[in-house]
Amino acid sequence: MRLNIFFLILGMGIVTFLTRISPMVVLTRWALPEKIKRGLEYIPLSILSSIVFPLFFFNGEGEIEIQLHPLLSSFPVFLFAWKVKSLWGSVLLGMLIYWGLGLIF
């Protein structure tokens, strides 16, 4: 049984390594067109949106329902992050506001 787990972990490590190293190897040899570079800039935003959107608009059972607590705590954090541009400050403020709203609601 332990040998199976070892090979499973080894296989997962190899797959993870190959999927991360292959774009670096391929993309370092070519100069990307400007349109593709601009398009790649939207990937972090789209990933963050796909993570956050379900937290705001779906309950734990997958049904559409506005989650007021996370939605209310996101507005001041968004404004703070936009003005101050501090990642750690935004994280700390978000946690404080979320916990504070948890005490109220």
Phi and psi restraints in degrees (range 20) as a CNS / XPLOR table:
assign (resid 1 and name C) (resid 2 and name N)
       (resid 2 and name CA) (resid 2 and name C) 1.0 -66.4 20.0 2
assign (resid 2 and name N) (resid 2 and name CA)
       (resid 2 and name C) (resid 3 and name N) 1.0 -32.1 20.0 2
assign (resid 2 and name C) (resid 3 and name N)
       (resid 3 and name CA) (resid 3 and name C) 1.0 -67.2 20.0 2
assign (resid 3 and name N) (resid 3 and name CA)
       (resid 3 and name C) (resid 4 and name N) 1.0 -37.7 20.0 2
assign (resid 3 and name C) (resid 4 and name N)
       (resid 4 and name CA) (resid 4 and name C) 1.0 -62.1 20.0 2
assign (resid 4 and name N) (resid 4 and name CA)
       (resid 4 and name C) (resid 5 and name N) 1.0 -42.9 20.0 2
assign (resid 4 and name C) (resid 5 and name N)
       (resid 5 and name CA) (resid 5 and name C) 1.0 -65.4 20.0 2
assign (resid 5 and name N) (resid 5 and name CA)
       (resid 5 and name C) (resid 6 and name N) 1.0 -40.5 20.0 2
assign (resid 5 and name C) (resid 6 and name N)
       (resid 6 and name CA) (resid 6 and name C) 1.0 -59.6 20.0 2
assign (resid 6 and name N) (resid 6 and name CA)
       (resid 6 and name C) (resid 7 and name N) 1.0 -47.5 20.0 2
assign (resid 6 and name C) (resid 7 and name N)
       (resid 7 and name CA) (resid 7 and name C) 1.0 -67.6 20.0 2
assign (resid 7 and name N) (resid 7 and name CA)
       (resid 7 and name C) (resid 8 and name N) 1.0 -32.9 20.0 2
assign (resid 7 and name C) (resid 8 and name N)
       (resid 8 and name CA) (resid 8 and name C) 1.0 -64.3 20.0 2
assign (resid 8 and name N) (resid 8 and name CA)
       (resid 8 and name C) (resid 9 and name N) 1.0 -47.8 20.0 2
assign (resid 8 and name C) (resid 9 and name N)
       (resid 9 and name CA) (resid 9 and name C) 1.0 -65.4 20.0 2
assign (resid 9 and name N) (resid 9 and name CA)
       (resid 9 and name C) (resid 10 and name N) 1.0 -40.6 20.0 2
assign (resid 9 and name C) (resid 10 and name N)
       (resid 10 and name CA) (resid 10 and name C) 1.0 -62.6 20.0 2
assign (resid 10 and name N) (resid 10 and name CA)
       (resid 10 and name C) (resid 11 and name N) 1.0 -43.5 20.0 2
assign (resid 10 and name C) (resid 11 and name N)
       (resid 11 and name CA) (resid 11 and name C) 1.0 -63.6 20.0 2
assign (resid 11 and name N) (resid 11 and name CA)
       (resid 11 and name C) (resid 12 and name N) 1.0 -42.3 20.0 2
assign (resid 11 and name C) (resid 12 and name N)
       (resid 12 and name CA) (resid 12 and name C) 1.0 -64.0 20.0 2
assign (resid 12 and name N) (resid 12 and name CA)
       (resid 12 and name C) (resid 13 and name N) 1.0 -38.9 20.0 2
assign (resid 12 and name C) (resid 13 and name N)
       (resid 13 and name CA) (resid 13 and name C) 1.0 -64.5 20.0 2
assign (resid 13 and name N) (resid 13 and name CA)
       (resid 13 and name C) (resid 14 and name N) 1.0 -41.5 20.0 2
assign (resid 13 and name C) (resid 14 and name N)
       (resid 14 and name CA) (resid 14 and name C) 1.0 -65.5 20.0 2
assign (resid 14 and name N) (resid 14 and name CA)
       (resid 14 and name C) (resid 15 and name N) 1.0 -45.1 20.0 2
assign (resid 14 and name C) (resid 15 and name N)
       (resid 15 and name CA) (resid 15 and name C) 1.0 -62.6 20.0 2
assign (resid 15 and name N) (resid 15 and name CA)
       (resid 15 and name C) (resid 16 and name N) 1.0 -43.2 20.0 2
assign (resid 15 and name C) (resid 16 and name N)
       (resid 16 and name CA) (resid 16 and name C) 1.0 -62.7 20.0 2
assign (resid 16 and name N) (resid 16 and name CA)
       (resid 16 and name C) (resid 17 and name N) 1.0 -44.0 20.0 2
assign (resid 16 and name C) (resid 17 and name N)
       (resid 17 and name CA) (resid 17 and name C) 1.0 -62.8 20.0 2
assign (resid 17 and name N) (resid 17 and name CA)
       (resid 17 and name C) (resid 18 and name N) 1.0 -45.5 20.0 2
assign (resid 17 and name C) (resid 18 and name N)
       (resid 18 and name CA) (resid 18 and name C) 1.0 -65.5 20.0 2
assign (resid 18 and name N) (resid 18 and name CA)
       (resid 18 and name C) (resid 19 and name N) 1.0 -39.7 20.0 2
assign (resid 18 and name C) (resid 19 and name N)
       (resid 19 and name CA) (resid 19 and name C) 1.0 -71.5 20.0 2
assign (resid 19 and name N) (resid 19 and name CA)
       (resid 19 and name C) (resid 20 and name N) 1.0 -22.9 20.0 2
assign (resid 19 and name C) (resid 20 and name N)
       (resid 20 and name CA) (resid 20 and name C) 1.0 -89.9 20.0 2
assign (resid 20 and name N) (resid 20 and name CA)
       (resid 20 and name C) (resid 21 and name N) 1.0 -33.4 20.0 2
assign (resid 20 and name C) (resid 21 and name N)
       (resid 21 and name CA) (resid 21 and name C) 1.0 -83.7 20.0 2
assign (resid 21 and name N) (resid 21 and name CA)
       (resid 21 and name C) (resid 22 and name N) 1.0 -30.1 20.0 2
assign (resid 21 and name C) (resid 22 and name N)
       (resid 22 and name CA) (resid 22 and name C) 1.0 -62.5 20.0 2
assign (resid 22 and name N) (resid 22 and name CA)
       (resid 22 and name C) (resid 23 and name N) 1.0 -43.0 20.0 2
assign (resid 22 and name C) (resid 23 and name N)
       (resid 23 and name CA) (resid 23 and name C) 1.0 -63.5 20.0 2
assign (resid 23 and name N) (resid 23 and name CA)
       (resid 23 and name C) (resid 24 and name N) 1.0 -35.9 20.0 2
assign (resid 23 and name C) (resid 24 and name N)
       (resid 24 and name CA) (resid 24 and name C) 1.0 -65.8 20.0 2
assign (resid 24 and name N) (resid 24 and name CA)
       (resid 24 and name C) (resid 25 and name N) 1.0 -40.6 20.0 2
assign (resid 24 and name C) (resid 25 and name N)
       (resid 25 and name CA) (resid 25 and name C) 1.0 -67.7 20.0 2
assign (resid 25 and name N) (resid 25 and name CA)
       (resid 25 and name C) (resid 26 and name N) 1.0 -43.5 20.0 2
assign (resid 25 and name C) (resid 26 and name N)
       (resid 26 and name CA) (resid 26 and name C) 1.0 -72.2 20.0 2
assign (resid 26 and name N) (resid 26 and name CA)
       (resid 26 and name C) (resid 27 and name N) 1.0 -44.2 20.0 2
assign (resid 26 and name C) (resid 27 and name N)
       (resid 27 and name CA) (resid 27 and name C) 1.0 -77.2 20.0 2
assign (resid 27 and name N) (resid 27 and name CA)
       (resid 27 and name C) (resid 28 and name N) 1.0 -18.6 20.0 2
assign (resid 27 and name C) (resid 28 and name N)
       (resid 28 and name CA) (resid 28 and name C) 1.0 -76.3 20.0 2
assign (resid 28 and name N) (resid 28 and name CA)
       (resid 28 and name C) (resid 29 and name N) 1.0 -16.5 20.0 2
assign (resid 28 and name C) (resid 29 and name N)
       (resid 29 and name CA) (resid 29 and name C) 1.0 -88.9 20.0 2
assign (resid 29 and name N) (resid 29 and name CA)
       (resid 29 and name C) (resid 30 and name N) 1.0 -17.7 20.0 2
assign (resid 29 and name C) (resid 30 and name N)
       (resid 30 and name CA) (resid 30 and name C) 1.0 -118.3 20.0 2
assign (resid 30 and name N) (resid 30 and name CA)
       (resid 30 and name C) (resid 31 and name N) 1.0 152.3 20.0 2
assign (resid 30 and name C) (resid 31 and name N)
       (resid 31 and name CA) (resid 31 and name C) 1.0 -94.2 20.0 2
assign (resid 31 and name N) (resid 31 and name CA)
       (resid 31 and name C) (resid 32 and name N) 1.0 121.0 20.0 2
assign (resid 31 and name C) (resid 32 and name N)
       (resid 32 and name CA) (resid 32 and name C) 1.0 -77.1 20.0 2
assign (resid 32 and name N) (resid 32 and name CA)
       (resid 32 and name C) (resid 33 and name N) 1.0 141.5 20.0 2
assign (resid 32 and name C) (resid 33 and name N)
       (resid 33 and name CA) (resid 33 and name C) 1.0 -63.3 20.0 2
assign (resid 33 and name N) (resid 33 and name CA)
       (resid 33 and name C) (resid 34 and name N) 1.0 154.8 20.0 2
assign (resid 33 and name C) (resid 34 and name N)
       (resid 34 and name CA) (resid 34 and name C) 1.0 -61.3 20.0 2
assign (resid 34 and name N) (resid 34 and name CA)
       (resid 34 and name C) (resid 35 and name N) 1.0 -35.8 20.0 2
assign (resid 34 and name C) (resid 35 and name N)
       (resid 35 and name CA) (resid 35 and name C) 1.0 -63.5 20.0 2
assign (resid 35 and name N) (resid 35 and name CA)
       (resid 35 and name C) (resid 36 and name N) 1.0 -39.8 20.0 2
assign (resid 35 and name C) (resid 36 and name N)
       (resid 36 and name CA) (resid 36 and name C) 1.0 -69.0 20.0 2
assign (resid 36 and name N) (resid 36 and name CA)
       (resid 36 and name C) (resid 37 and name N) 1.0 -40.2 20.0 2
assign (resid 36 and name C) (resid 37 and name N)
       (resid 37 and name CA) (resid 37 and name C) 1.0 -60.6 20.0 2
assign (resid 37 and name N) (resid 37 and name CA)
       (resid 37 and name C) (resid 38 and name N) 1.0 -43.0 20.0 2
assign (resid 37 and name C) (resid 38 and name N)
       (resid 38 and name CA) (resid 38 and name C) 1.0 -65.6 20.0 2
assign (resid 38 and name N) (resid 38 and name CA)
       (resid 38 and name C) (resid 39 and name N) 1.0 -37.8 20.0 2
assign (resid 38 and name C) (resid 39 and name N)
       (resid 39 and name CA) (resid 39 and name C) 1.0 -67.1 20.0 2
assign (resid 39 and name N) (resid 39 and name CA)
       (resid 39 and name C) (resid 40 and name N) 1.0 -36.4 20.0 2
assign (resid 39 and name C) (resid 40 and name N)
       (resid 40 and name CA) (resid 40 and name C) 1.0 -68.3 20.0 2
assign (resid 40 and name N) (resid 40 and name CA)
       (resid 40 and name C) (resid 41 and name N) 1.0 -21.8 20.0 2
assign (resid 40 and name C) (resid 41 and name N)
       (resid 41 and name CA) (resid 41 and name C) 1.0 -66.6 20.0 2
assign (resid 41 and name N) (resid 41 and name CA)
       (resid 41 and name C) (resid 42 and name N) 1.0 -21.3 20.0 2
assign (resid 41 and name C) (resid 42 and name N)
       (resid 42 and name CA) (resid 42 and name C) 1.0 -86.4 20.0 2
assign (resid 42 and name N) (resid 42 and name CA)
       (resid 42 and name C) (resid 43 and name N) 1.0 -7.5 20.0 2
assign (resid 42 and name C) (resid 43 and name N)
       (resid 43 and name CA) (resid 43 and name C) 1.0 -62.7 20.0 2
assign (resid 43 and name N) (resid 43 and name CA)
       (resid 43 and name C) (resid 44 and name N) 1.0 -48.3 20.0 2
assign (resid 43 and name C) (resid 44 and name N)
       (resid 44 and name CA) (resid 44 and name C) 1.0 -59.6 20.0 2
assign (resid 44 and name N) (resid 44 and name CA)
       (resid 44 and name C) (resid 45 and name N) 1.0 -38.7 20.0 2
assign (resid 44 and name C) (resid 45 and name N)
       (resid 45 and name CA) (resid 45 and name C) 1.0 -64.8 20.0 2
assign (resid 45 and name N) (resid 45 and name CA)
       (resid 45 and name C) (resid 46 and name N) 1.0 -41.9 20.0 2
assign (resid 45 and name C) (resid 46 and name N)
       (resid 46 and name CA) (resid 46 and name C) 1.0 -69.4 20.0 2
assign (resid 46 and name N) (resid 46 and name CA)
       (resid 46 and name C) (resid 47 and name N) 1.0 -35.4 20.0 2
assign (resid 46 and name C) (resid 47 and name N)
       (resid 47 and name CA) (resid 47 and name C) 1.0 -67.5 20.0 2
assign (resid 47 and name N) (resid 47 and name CA)
       (resid 47 and name C) (resid 48 and name N) 1.0 -44.6 20.0 2
assign (resid 47 and name C) (resid 48 and name N)
       (resid 48 and name CA) (resid 48 and name C) 1.0 -61.9 20.0 2
assign (resid 48 and name N) (resid 48 and name CA)
       (resid 48 and name C) (resid 49 and name N) 1.0 -40.6 20.0 2
assign (resid 48 and name C) (resid 49 and name N)
       (resid 49 and name CA) (resid 49 and name C) 1.0 -63.6 20.0 2
assign (resid 49 and name N) (resid 49 and name CA)
       (resid 49 and name C) (resid 50 and name N) 1.0 -40.4 20.0 2
assign (resid 49 and name C) (resid 50 and name N)
       (resid 50 and name CA) (resid 50 and name C) 1.0 -69.7 20.0 2
assign (resid 50 and name N) (resid 50 and name CA)
       (resid 50 and name C) (resid 51 and name N) 1.0 -23.1 20.0 2
assign (resid 50 and name C) (resid 51 and name N)
       (resid 51 and name CA) (resid 51 and name C) 1.0 -82.3 20.0 2
assign (resid 51 and name N) (resid 51 and name CA)
       (resid 51 and name C) (resid 52 and name N) 1.0 -41.9 20.0 2
assign (resid 51 and name C) (resid 52 and name N)
       (resid 52 and name CA) (resid 52 and name C) 1.0 -81.9 20.0 2
assign (resid 52 and name N) (resid 52 and name CA)
       (resid 52 and name C) (resid 53 and name N) 1.0 -38.1 20.0 2
assign (resid 52 and name C) (resid 53 and name N)
       (resid 53 and name CA) (resid 53 and name C) 1.0 -53.0 20.0 2
assign (resid 53 and name N) (resid 53 and name CA)
       (resid 53 and name C) (resid 54 and name N) 1.0 -48.7 20.0 2
assign (resid 53 and name C) (resid 54 and name N)
       (resid 54 and name CA) (resid 54 and name C) 1.0 -62.9 20.0 2
assign (resid 54 and name N) (resid 54 and name CA)
       (resid 54 and name C) (resid 55 and name N) 1.0 -29.1 20.0 2
assign (resid 54 and name C) (resid 55 and name N)
       (resid 55 and name CA) (resid 55 and name C) 1.0 -65.9 20.0 2
assign (resid 55 and name N) (resid 55 and name CA)
       (resid 55 and name C) (resid 56 and name N) 1.0 -31.3 20.0 2
assign (resid 55 and name C) (resid 56 and name N)
       (resid 56 and name CA) (resid 56 and name C) 1.0 -83.7 20.0 2
assign (resid 56 and name N) (resid 56 and name CA)
       (resid 56 and name C) (resid 57 and name N) 1.0 -31.4 20.0 2
assign (resid 56 and name C) (resid 57 and name N)
       (resid 57 and name CA) (resid 57 and name C) 1.0 -124.4 20.0 2
assign (resid 57 and name N) (resid 57 and name CA)
       (resid 57 and name C) (resid 58 and name N) 1.0 6.8 20.0 2
assign (resid 57 and name C) (resid 58 and name N)
       (resid 58 and name CA) (resid 58 and name C) 1.0 -133.2 20.0 2
assign (resid 58 and name N) (resid 58 and name CA)
       (resid 58 and name C) (resid 59 and name N) 1.0 140.7 20.0 2
assign (resid 58 and name C) (resid 59 and name N)
       (resid 59 and name CA) (resid 59 and name C) 1.0 -83.2 20.0 2
assign (resid 59 and name N) (resid 59 and name CA)
       (resid 59 and name C) (resid 60 and name N) 1.0 -177.6 20.0 2
assign (resid 59 and name C) (resid 60 and name N)
       (resid 60 and name CA) (resid 60 and name C) 1.0 -66.5 20.0 2
assign (resid 60 and name N) (resid 60 and name CA)
       (resid 60 and name C) (resid 61 and name N) 1.0 -14.6 20.0 2
assign (resid 60 and name C) (resid 61 and name N)
       (resid 61 and name CA) (resid 61 and name C) 1.0 -99.5 20.0 2
assign (resid 61 and name N) (resid 61 and name CA)
       (resid 61 and name C) (resid 62 and name N) 1.0 4.7 20.0 2
assign (resid 61 and name C) (resid 62 and name N)
       (resid 62 and name CA) (resid 62 and name C) 1.0 86.1 20.0 2
assign (resid 62 and name N) (resid 62 and name CA)
       (resid 62 and name C) (resid 63 and name N) 1.0 7.5 20.0 2
assign (resid 62 and name C) (resid 63 and name N)
       (resid 63 and name CA) (resid 63 and name C) 1.0 -90.6 20.0 2
assign (resid 63 and name N) (resid 63 and name CA)
       (resid 63 and name C) (resid 64 and name N) 1.0 147.9 20.0 2
assign (resid 63 and name C) (resid 64 and name N)
       (resid 64 and name CA) (resid 64 and name C) 1.0 -72.4 20.0 2
assign (resid 64 and name N) (resid 64 and name CA)
       (resid 64 and name C) (resid 65 and name N) 1.0 121.2 20.0 2
assign (resid 64 and name C) (resid 65 and name N)
       (resid 65 and name CA) (resid 65 and name C) 1.0 -161.0 20.0 2
assign (resid 65 and name N) (resid 65 and name CA)
       (resid 65 and name C) (resid 66 and name N) 1.0 127.5 20.0 2
assign (resid 65 and name C) (resid 66 and name N)
       (resid 66 and name CA) (resid 66 and name C) 1.0 -69.1 20.0 2
assign (resid 66 and name N) (resid 66 and name CA)
       (resid 66 and name C) (resid 67 and name N) 1.0 125.6 20.0 2
assign (resid 66 and name C) (resid 67 and name N)
       (resid 67 and name CA) (resid 67 and name C) 1.0 -93.3 20.0 2
assign (resid 67 and name N) (resid 67 and name CA)
       (resid 67 and name C) (resid 68 and name N) 1.0 99.5 20.0 2
assign (resid 67 and name C) (resid 68 and name N)
       (resid 68 and name CA) (resid 68 and name C) 1.0 -64.8 20.0 2
assign (resid 68 and name N) (resid 68 and name CA)
       (resid 68 and name C) (resid 69 and name N) 1.0 -40.1 20.0 2
assign (resid 68 and name C) (resid 69 and name N)
       (resid 69 and name CA) (resid 69 and name C) 1.0 -60.0 20.0 2
assign (resid 69 and name N) (resid 69 and name CA)
       (resid 69 and name C) (resid 70 and name N) 1.0 -55.9 20.0 2
assign (resid 69 and name C) (resid 70 and name N)
       (resid 70 and name CA) (resid 70 and name C) 1.0 -66.0 20.0 2
assign (resid 70 and name N) (resid 70 and name CA)
       (resid 70 and name C) (resid 71 and name N) 1.0 -34.6 20.0 2
assign (resid 70 and name C) (resid 71 and name N)
       (resid 71 and name CA) (resid 71 and name C) 1.0 -66.5 20.0 2
assign (resid 71 and name N) (resid 71 and name CA)
       (resid 71 and name C) (resid 72 and name N) 1.0 -43.6 20.0 2
assign (resid 71 and name C) (resid 72 and name N)
       (resid 72 and name CA) (resid 72 and name C) 1.0 -66.9 20.0 2
assign (resid 72 and name N) (resid 72 and name CA)
       (resid 72 and name C) (resid 73 and name N) 1.0 -36.4 20.0 2
assign (resid 72 and name C) (resid 73 and name N)
       (resid 73 and name CA) (resid 73 and name C) 1.0 -75.3 20.0 2
assign (resid 73 and name N) (resid 73 and name CA)
       (resid 73 and name C) (resid 74 and name N) 1.0 -18.4 20.0 2
assign (resid 73 and name C) (resid 74 and name N)
       (resid 74 and name CA) (resid 74 and name C) 1.0 -78.4 20.0 2
assign (resid 74 and name N) (resid 74 and name CA)
       (resid 74 and name C) (resid 75 and name N) 1.0 -29.1 20.0 2
assign (resid 74 and name C) (resid 75 and name N)
       (resid 75 and name CA) (resid 75 and name C) 1.0 -63.0 20.0 2
assign (resid 75 and name N) (resid 75 and name CA)
       (resid 75 and name C) (resid 76 and name N) 1.0 -52.4 20.0 2
assign (resid 75 and name C) (resid 76 and name N)
       (resid 76 and name CA) (resid 76 and name C) 1.0 -65.0 20.0 2
assign (resid 76 and name N) (resid 76 and name CA)
       (resid 76 and name C) (resid 77 and name N) 1.0 -33.4 20.0 2
assign (resid 76 and name C) (resid 77 and name N)
       (resid 77 and name CA) (resid 77 and name C) 1.0 -67.7 20.0 2
assign (resid 77 and name N) (resid 77 and name CA)
       (resid 77 and name C) (resid 78 and name N) 1.0 -39.3 20.0 2
assign (resid 77 and name C) (resid 78 and name N)
       (resid 78 and name CA) (resid 78 and name C) 1.0 -61.7 20.0 2
assign (resid 78 and name N) (resid 78 and name CA)
       (resid 78 and name C) (resid 79 and name N) 1.0 -46.3 20.0 2
assign (resid 78 and name C) (resid 79 and name N)
       (resid 79 and name CA) (resid 79 and name C) 1.0 -63.1 20.0 2
assign (resid 79 and name N) (resid 79 and name CA)
       (resid 79 and name C) (resid 80 and name N) 1.0 -41.9 20.0 2
assign (resid 79 and name C) (resid 80 and name N)
       (resid 80 and name CA) (resid 80 and name C) 1.0 -62.4 20.0 2
assign (resid 80 and name N) (resid 80 and name CA)
       (resid 80 and name C) (resid 81 and name N) 1.0 -46.6 20.0 2
assign (resid 80 and name C) (resid 81 and name N)
       (resid 81 and name CA) (resid 81 and name C) 1.0 -64.6 20.0 2
assign (resid 81 and name N) (resid 81 and name CA)
       (resid 81 and name C) (resid 82 and name N) 1.0 -35.6 20.0 2
assign (resid 81 and name C) (resid 82 and name N)
       (resid 82 and name CA) (resid 82 and name C) 1.0 -68.9 20.0 2
assign (resid 82 and name N) (resid 82 and name CA)
       (resid 82 and name C) (resid 83 and name N) 1.0 -41.9 20.0 2
assign (resid 82 and name C) (resid 83 and name N)
       (resid 83 and name CA) (resid 83 and name C) 1.0 -79.6 20.0 2
assign (resid 83 and name N) (resid 83 and name CA)
       (resid 83 and name C) (resid 84 and name N) 1.0 -47.5 20.0 2
assign (resid 83 and name C) (resid 84 and name N)
       (resid 84 and name CA) (resid 84 and name C) 1.0 -89.0 20.0 2
assign (resid 84 and name N) (resid 84 and name CA)
       (resid 84 and name C) (resid 85 and name N) 1.0 -32.2 20.0 2
assign (resid 84 and name C) (resid 85 and name N)
       (resid 85 and name CA) (resid 85 and name C) 1.0 58.9 20.0 2
assign (resid 85 and name N) (resid 85 and name CA)
       (resid 85 and name C) (resid 86 and name N) 1.0 47.3 20.0 2
assign (resid 85 and name C) (resid 86 and name N)
       (resid 86 and name CA) (resid 86 and name C) 1.0 -120.0 20.0 2
assign (resid 86 and name N) (resid 86 and name CA)
       (resid 86 and name C) (resid 87 and name N) 1.0 114.2 20.0 2
assign (resid 86 and name C) (resid 87 and name N)
       (resid 87 and name CA) (resid 87 and name C) 1.0 -63.8 20.0 2
assign (resid 87 and name N) (resid 87 and name CA)
       (resid 87 and name C) (resid 88 and name N) 1.0 -50.9 20.0 2
assign (resid 87 and name C) (resid 88 and name N)
       (resid 88 and name CA) (resid 88 and name C) 1.0 -67.2 20.0 2
assign (resid 88 and name N) (resid 88 and name CA)
       (resid 88 and name C) (resid 89 and name N) 1.0 -37.1 20.0 2
assign (resid 88 and name C) (resid 89 and name N)
       (resid 89 and name CA) (resid 89 and name C) 1.0 -62.7 20.0 2
assign (resid 89 and name N) (resid 89 and name CA)
       (resid 89 and name C) (resid 90 and name N) 1.0 -39.9 20.0 2
assign (resid 89 and name C) (resid 90 and name N)
       (resid 90 and name CA) (resid 90 and name C) 1.0 -66.0 20.0 2
assign (resid 90 and name N) (resid 90 and name CA)
       (resid 90 and name C) (resid 91 and name N) 1.0 -41.5 20.0 2
assign (resid 90 and name C) (resid 91 and name N)
       (resid 91 and name CA) (resid 91 and name C) 1.0 -63.7 20.0 2
assign (resid 91 and name N) (resid 91 and name CA)
       (resid 91 and name C) (resid 92 and name N) 1.0 -47.8 20.0 2
assign (resid 91 and name C) (resid 92 and name N)
       (resid 92 and name CA) (resid 92 and name C) 1.0 -64.0 20.0 2
assign (resid 92 and name N) (resid 92 and name CA)
       (resid 92 and name C) (resid 93 and name N) 1.0 -44.4 20.0 2
assign (resid 92 and name C) (resid 93 and name N)
       (resid 93 and name CA) (resid 93 and name C) 1.0 -62.0 20.0 2
assign (resid 93 and name N) (resid 93 and name CA)
       (resid 93 and name C) (resid 94 and name N) 1.0 -42.4 20.0 2
assign (resid 93 and name C) (resid 94 and name N)
       (resid 94 and name CA) (resid 94 and name C) 1.0 -60.7 20.0 2
assign (resid 94 and name N) (resid 94 and name CA)
       (resid 94 and name C) (resid 95 and name N) 1.0 -43.0 20.0 2
assign (resid 94 and name C) (resid 95 and name N)
       (resid 95 and name CA) (resid 95 and name C) 1.0 -65.3 20.0 2
assign (resid 95 and name N) (resid 95 and name CA)
       (resid 95 and name C) (resid 96 and name N) 1.0 -42.7 20.0 2
assign (resid 95 and name C) (resid 96 and name N)
       (resid 96 and name CA) (resid 96 and name C) 1.0 -63.4 20.0 2
assign (resid 96 and name N) (resid 96 and name CA)
       (resid 96 and name C) (resid 97 and name N) 1.0 -44.9 20.0 2
assign (resid 96 and name C) (resid 97 and name N)
       (resid 97 and name CA) (resid 97 and name C) 1.0 -66.4 20.0 2
assign (resid 97 and name N) (resid 97 and name CA)
       (resid 97 and name C) (resid 98 and name N) 1.0 -41.5 20.0 2
assign (resid 97 and name C) (resid 98 and name N)
       (resid 98 and name CA) (resid 98 and name C) 1.0 -62.8 20.0 2
assign (resid 98 and name N) (resid 98 and name CA)
       (resid 98 and name C) (resid 99 and name N) 1.0 -46.5 20.0 2
assign (resid 98 and name C) (resid 99 and name N)
       (resid 99 and name CA) (resid 99 and name C) 1.0 -66.1 20.0 2
assign (resid 99 and name N) (resid 99 and name CA)
       (resid 99 and name C) (resid 100 and name N) 1.0 -39.9 20.0 2
assign (resid 99 and name C) (resid 100 and name N)
       (resid 100 and name CA) (resid 100 and name C) 1.0 -62.8 20.0 2
assign (resid 100 and name N) (resid 100 and name CA)
       (resid 100 and name C) (resid 101 and name N) 1.0 -42.8 20.0 2
assign (resid 100 and name C) (resid 101 and name N)
       (resid 101 and name CA) (resid 101 and name C) 1.0 -66.2 20.0 2
assign (resid 101 and name N) (resid 101 and name CA)
       (resid 101 and name C) (resid 102 and name N) 1.0 -29.8 20.0 2
assign (resid 101 and name C) (resid 102 and name N)
       (resid 102 and name CA) (resid 102 and name C) 1.0 -64.5 20.0 2
assign (resid 102 and name N) (resid 102 and name CA)
       (resid 102 and name C) (resid 103 and name N) 1.0 -32.3 20.0 2
assign (resid 102 and name C) (resid 103 and name N)
       (resid 103 and name CA) (resid 103 and name C) 1.0 -73.3 20.0 2
assign (resid 103 and name N) (resid 103 and name CA)
       (resid 103 and name C) (resid 104 and name N) 1.0 -31.8 20.0 2
assign (resid 103 and name C) (resid 104 and name N)
       (resid 104 and name CA) (resid 104 and name C) 1.0 -79.4 20.0 2
assign (resid 104 and name N) (resid 104 and name CA)
       (resid 104 and name C) (resid 105 and name N) 1.0 -45.9 20.0 2
